[in-house]
C-alpha cells in the first residue's frame, strides 16, 4: 500500500499512525496538494490528502474511509466493539475531526486569502467552533491509544503547530499532557507532524 500526502495534514498523519498500530506495512509518498498538485493528480485526479493506493491499485481517499478499509484488512479495529463504549469513542473522534477541520479552515483563511479580503465574522465563527471542539476533547479525554486517542493527539499537535495563538495551551492541561505522552510513542515518532516522510522503524 502507498499513503500519499504530507504529514503536516492531521488526516494524513492520523492514517499513518493508525496503519502502524494495525501492523499494516505501507509506503509513504509526501506530496503536497499545493506545491506538487500535478504530480498528485496523476495518482488521484481529485488531489485529496490522504490518498491510499491499495495493493490492487484501487485508490481510496478520506481518512475515515481509508481506516475502515485498513481495519478490514487487519482483521481488527482501533475502535471498541461494545455499543455504549463505541458511541463515546466515536463522539471523541468526531470532536477531534471537527477541531482539525476548523483549524484547517483558519489556516487556509489566513494562508490563501489576501489580508484585505479576510472575513472576520467567518473567522470568529470558525474560531468559536474550534474552541468548543477543544473544550469537548478536554472533557472527553481518551484513556488509551485507540482511534479516539490517535485522533485526539493528532488534532492537538496540528492545532498547536499551526494555530497556537487561537487555542491557548494553558486552557487545556489534559490535552497538553495526553498529547505529550502520545508524541513519545514509536508510531507517532515515526510519522512526525511536518514535511518529512514516514520511515518504518
C-alpha positions as CSV (number, residue, x, y, z in Angstrom):
1,X,0.0,0.0,0.0
2,X,1.1,3.6,-0.6
3,X,-0.1,6.5,1.5
4,X,0.1,9.8,-0.3
5,X,0.0,13.2,1.4
6,X,2.1,15.3,3.8
7,X,2.3,14.6,7.5
8,X,1.5,18.3,8.2
9,X,-2.0,17.2,7.4
10,X,-3.7,15.8,10.5
11,X,-5.7,13.5,8.3
12,X,-2.7,12.0,6.6
13,X,-0.9,11.7,9.9
14,X,-3.9,10.0,11.5
15,X,-3.8,7.4,8.9
16,X,0.0,6.9,9.1
17,X,-0.1,6.3,12.8
18,X,-3.2,4.1,12.7
19,X,-1.7,1.9,10.0
20,X,1.3,1.3,12.2
21,X,-0.9,0.4,15.2
22,X,-2.8,-2.0,13.0
23,X,0.6,-3.6,12.0
24,X,0.0,-2.9,8.3
25,X,3.1,-2.1,6.3
26,X,2.9,0.8,3.9
27,X,5.0,3.2,1.8
28,X,4.6,6.9,2.3
29,X,4.9,9.5,-0.5
30,X,5.0,13.0,0.8
31,X,3.2,15.1,-1.8
32,X,1.6,18.5,-1.3
33,X,-1.9,19.2,-2.7
34,X,-0.5,22.7,-3.4
35,X,3.2,22.5,-4.4
36,X,3.0,19.2,-6.2
37,X,-0.6,19.4,-7.5
38,X,0.2,18.0,-10.9
39,X,2.2,15.0,-9.6
40,X,-0.5,14.2,-7.0
41,X,-3.2,14.4,-9.7
42,X,-1.6,11.6,-11.7
43,X,-2.4,9.2,-8.9
44,X,-5.7,10.8,-7.7
45,X,-7.2,13.4,-10.0
46,X,-9.3,14.7,-7.1
47,X,-6.0,15.6,-5.4
48,X,-7.3,14.9,-1.9
49,X,-5.0,14.0,1.0
50,X,-4.8,11.4,2.3
51,X,-4.9,9.1,-0.7
52,X,-4.3,5.4,-0.2
53,X,-3.3,3.3,-3.2
54,X,-4.2,-0.3,-2.3
55,X,-2.1,-3.3,-3.4
56,X,-4.5,-4.0,-6.3
57,X,-4.3,-0.4,-7.5
58,X,-7.6,0.8,-6.0
59,X,-7.4,4.5,-4.9
60,X,-9.1,5.5,-1.7
61,X,-9.5,8.9,-0.1
62,X,-10.8,10.4,3.1
63,X,-9.1,9.3,6.3
64,X,-12.1,7.7,7.9
65,X,-12.9,5.6,4.8
66,X,-9.2,4.6,4.4
67,X,-9.2,3.5,8.1
68,X,-12.4,1.5,7.6
69,X,-10.6,-0.4,4.8
70,X,-7.4,-0.8,6.8
71,X,-9.2,-2.3,9.8
72,X,-11.0,-4.8,7.5
73,X,-7.5,-5.7,6.0
74,X,-6.0,-6.0,9.5
75,X,-9.0,-8.0,10.8
76,X,-9.3,-5.8,13.9
77,X,-10.4,-2.4,14.8
78,X,-8.9,0.6,16.8
79,X,-12.5,1.3,17.9
80,X,-14.2,-0.6,20.8
81,X,-16.9,-3.1,19.9
82,X,-19.4,-2.6,22.8
83,X,-22.1,-0.2,21.6
84,X,-22.1,2.3,24.5
85,X,-18.3,2.4,24.7
86,X,-18.2,2.8,20.9
87,X,-20.6,5.7,21.0
88,X,-18.4,7.5,23.5
89,X,-15.3,6.8,21.4
90,X,-16.9,8.0,18.2
91,X,-18.1,11.1,20.0
92,X,-14.4,11.9,20.8
93,X,-13.3,11.1,17.3
94,X,-15.9,13.4,16.0
95,X,-14.7,16.2,18.2
96,X,-11.1,15.7,17.1
97,X,-12.0,15.7,13.4
98,X,-14.2,18.8,13.9
99,X,-11.2,20.5,15.6
100,X,-9.0,19.6,12.7
101,X,-11.5,20.9,10.2
102,X,-11.9,24.2,11.9
103,X,-8.2,24.6,12.4
104,X,-7.6,23.9,8.7
105,X,-10.2,26.5,7.8
106,X,-8.4,29.1,9.9
107,X,-5.0,28.2,8.3
108,X,-6.5,28.4,4.8
109,X,-8.3,31.7,5.5
110,X,-5.0,33.3,6.6
111,X,-2.8,31.5,4.1
112,X,-4.8,31.6,0.9
113,X,-6.9,34.7,1.1
114,X,-5.4,38.2,0.7
115,X,-5.2,40.1,4.1
116,X,-7.7,42.8,2.9
117,X,-10.2,40.0,1.9
118,X,-10.3,38.2,5.3
119,X,-13.8,37.8,6.5
120,X,-13.7,38.4,10.3
121,X,-17.2,37.2,11.1
122,X,-16.4,33.9,9.4
123,X,-13.1,33.6,11.3
124,X,-14.9,34.4,14.6
125,X,-17.5,31.7,13.9
126,X,-14.9,29.1,13.0
127,X,-12.7,30.0,16.0
128,X,-15.7,29.5,18.3
129,X,-16.3,26.1,16.8
130,X,-12.7,25.1,17.2
131,X,-12.6,26.2,20.8
132,X,-15.9,24.3,21.5
133,X,-14.4,21.2,20.0
134,X,-11.3,21.5,22.1
135,X,-13.4,22.1,25.2
136,X,-15.2,18.9,24.4
137,X,-11.9,17.0,23.9
138,X,-10.6,18.3,27.2
139,X,-13.6,16.8,29.0
140,X,-13.8,13.6,26.9
141,X,-10.2,12.7,27.3
142,X,-9.5,9.2,26.0
143,X,-7.7,6.7,28.3
144,X,-5.8,4.7,25.7
145,X,-4.3,4.8,22.2
146,X,-7.4,3.6,20.3
147,X,-8.7,5.7,17.4
148,X,-10.1,8.2,19.8
149,X,-6.7,8.6,21.3
150,X,-4.9,8.8,18.0
151,X,-7.3,11.4,16.6
152,X,-7.2,13.5,19.7
153,X,-3.4,13.6,19.9
154,X,-3.0,14.3,16.2
155,X,-5.6,17.1,16.3
156,X,-3.9,18.7,19.3
157,X,-0.4,18.6,17.8
158,X,-1.8,20.1,14.5
159,X,-3.5,22.9,16.3
160,X,-0.5,23.8,18.4
161,X,1.8,23.7,15.4
162,X,-0.5,25.7,13.1
163,X,-2.8,28.0,15.2
164,X,-1.4,28.1,18.7
165,X,-2.4,31.8,19.1
166,X,-6.0,30.7,18.5
167,X,-6.1,27.8,21.0
168,X,-4.1,28.7,24.2
169,X,-2.4,25.5,25.6
170,X,-2.9,26.8,29.2
171,X,-6.6,26.4,28.8
172,X,-6.3,22.6,28.0
173,X,-3.9,21.0,30.5
174,X,-5.3,17.5,30.0
175,X,-4.9,17.7,26.2
176,X,-1.3,19.0,26.6
177,X,-0.4,16.1,28.9
178,X,-2.1,13.5,26.7
179,X,-0.5,14.8,23.5
180,X,2.9,14.9,25.1
181,X,2.7,11.3,26.1
182,X,1.4,10.3,22.6
183,X,4.1,12.1,20.7
184,X,6.7,10.0,22.6
185,X,5.2,6.7,21.2
186,X,7.1,4.9,18.4
187,X,4.1,5.2,15.9
188,X,4.0,9.0,16.4
189,X,7.7,9.5,16.3
190,X,7.9,7.6,13.0
191,X,5.3,9.9,11.4
192,X,6.0,13.4,13.0
193,X,4.0,16.4,12.0
194,X,5.7,18.3,9.2
195,X,7.1,17.7,5.7
196,X,9.2,14.6,6.4
197,X,8.4,11.1,5.1
198,X,7.3,8.2,7.3
199,X,10.0,5.7,7.8
200,X,9.2,2.2,9.2
201,X,11.1,1.6,12.4
